[in-house]
Every structure is written in structure tokens, then in C-alpha cells.
């Protein structure tokens, strides 16, 4: 697998285009659309509770609860398709994963703003694997404390669907 690295101060960012075979991608997408119990999470923005602009589901080990935006999320059990993906990631990356936040962007109107993935439950230096299925979308990274540092934008091309 060919990995592309991106320079971003205080972070290690690598991309593997084509990590999932297109046929496997289509099977995974169909399984997730049919099996994930999608929800609209309530989040705190600018001092008030609003509906998150995407569908989500927190899935993981029984002890992988976490707090985000003033809410506590208890994980739903692993689905077979995500459990298999987790195993492959752990084997190839050599790091454990105890949970996944599955996000479904229904259209170009669904999006998430800047966020840090810095919840204490994730640890001091969390490893986050992001896998995009479906439509092409922008994935942007910037330094948390210094907006003058280089912005990295990755266009995740659709592998399937």
C-alpha cells in the first residue's frame, strides 16, 4: 500500500488512497447504510443545543463511553462489518482501536465545522483512522493553536457508490 504523508506541525498525517478495494467498499457501504442505527446527536454550539448537521452513531467496546459537546455517549455494540474493518486497521497500523464514530453525510448540506478530537477519553495523542465512502468530500486539517500554519486539505475521492 502506498502512503502519502502530509506536513502538519504537531501531527502525523498519512493517506492511503485505494486502501479499500472498490468491491469491498460497495459491500461495506451497503452494510453500514442498512445496519447502523443512525441518529441526530444534539451538540452545543455558541451556547445552545442544536441538531448535529449529520447522522452519527457511536460504536465500540463496552467501556468506550465518551463526552462530546456536553453529552455523554455510550457505545453501541460492534457491527460485523465494522469489527472486521477494525481488525484490518489494527493489523496494518499496529495500534488498537476501541471505538468508531460512524458519520453519514446525507448531502452537500451536511458537514461538521472545525473540531479537535481532544476529548480526554481519546488519550493525549489519539490515533484517528478516517475512512470515506460515497461521494467525494473535502477533509481539512489545521493547527489547533496557530491558524497561520499550513492548512492541509485532502479531497477524498469516492471509492464506491
N, C-alpha and C positions, 0 to 999 in steps of 0.2 A: 504494500500500500504506500503510495506517495503522499507525504505530509508536507504542507506548506506552512511555514512559520510566519508570524506577523510580529513586528516590533511594537511593543506597547510597554511603557515603563511600568514596573512593579507587577507584571503579569506575564504568563506564558500562554500564548495563543497559537494553536495549530489547527489546520483544516485538512480534512481528507475527503476530497470530492470523490463521489462514487463508492463510498465506504459500504453502502448497501447496494446490492445488485438490483436493477430495476424491477425484476420479477418479485424478489423478496420484499422490495419496497411497496409494491402494489398489494401484496398479501398483508403486510403489516398495516398499511393504511386502512384496508377494509376491516381488519380485526379491530383496530382502535376506534374507527367510526361506529362499529356495531357493538362493542363490548365496554367501552369506557363510560362510566356514569357521569357524563359531563354536567357541570354546574356553573352557575354565575356566582362567583365569590363577591362578597361585599368588601371593599377596601376603603381605607381612609385617604382622602385627597383634599388638601387645602382645608383641613379641619372638619370635614364632613364625610359621612359614609355614602359611597356611590357603588353602583354595579360595575364590576370589572369589565373592561371592553374586550372581553374574550371569554370563551368557555374553558374551564380548567378542571383538573382532578388531581388531588394529591394521593399518590400511591406509594407504598413502601413497607418496610419491616414494621412490626407492631410497635416498636419503641421509637419510630422516626417522626414523632409529632414535632411541629414547629409553629412559631408565631410569626405572622406577617401582617403588617398594616393593622395592628390592633386586634387581630383574630387568631385563634389557635386552631390549627388544622390537624386532625387525627388522620393517619393514612388509611386508605382503603387497601385491601389485600392485593398482592401482585396478580396481574392477569398473565396467563401463559405466554402471550406474545411479548410482553414487557419483561417478564422474567428471563426469557431466552435472550433478549437483547441485552439485558443487564449482564448475563453470564458472558456473552461475547465481549462486551466493553471491559469487564473486569479482567478477562484473559488477555486481551490485546493491550490494554493500558496499564495493567499491573496495579490497579488501585480499586478499593472496594466502593460500591455504591449501595446505599441503603434506602434510596427513595427516588422518585421521579415526579416532577410536576408536569403533567401532560397538559398542553395548551392547544386549543383549537381556535384558529382564526377563521371565522366564517366568511369574511370578505375583506376587501381592502380597507373597510371602515374599522375593523377590529385591529387593535395594536396595543402595545404597552409602552409607557414612557420610560425614561431613564430610571434604572434601579440598580442596587448594588449587590444583591445576593450575599449580604453580610450578616444574616441572622446568626446569632450565637450558636444555634444548633448545627450549623453547617461547618463549624470549626474555624480556626484562624486563617487557614489557606485552603478554602474548599476547591475541589476539582469538580468542574461542571462540564458534563458532556451534553451538547445541544445537537439534536438531530432534527432536520427539517424535512417534512414530507409535503407533497402537494404543490401549491403554487410557489413561484419564485417570490422571495421577500428579502428585504434588507435586514441585516443583523449588524448593529453598530456597537462599538466599544469605545469608551473614552476613559481617561484617568479620572478617578473619583474626586481628587482634591485640586487638580491643576488643569482647568479646561483649555489652557494654551498648548498643552502637549498634544501630540498627534492623535487624531481620531481615526479609528480603523473601521471601515465599512466593508462588509462581505455580502455579496449578493448570493443567497442560497438558491441555486437553480433547482427547479423541480426534478426529482429523480423518478417520479411516477405521478400518476393521476393527472 
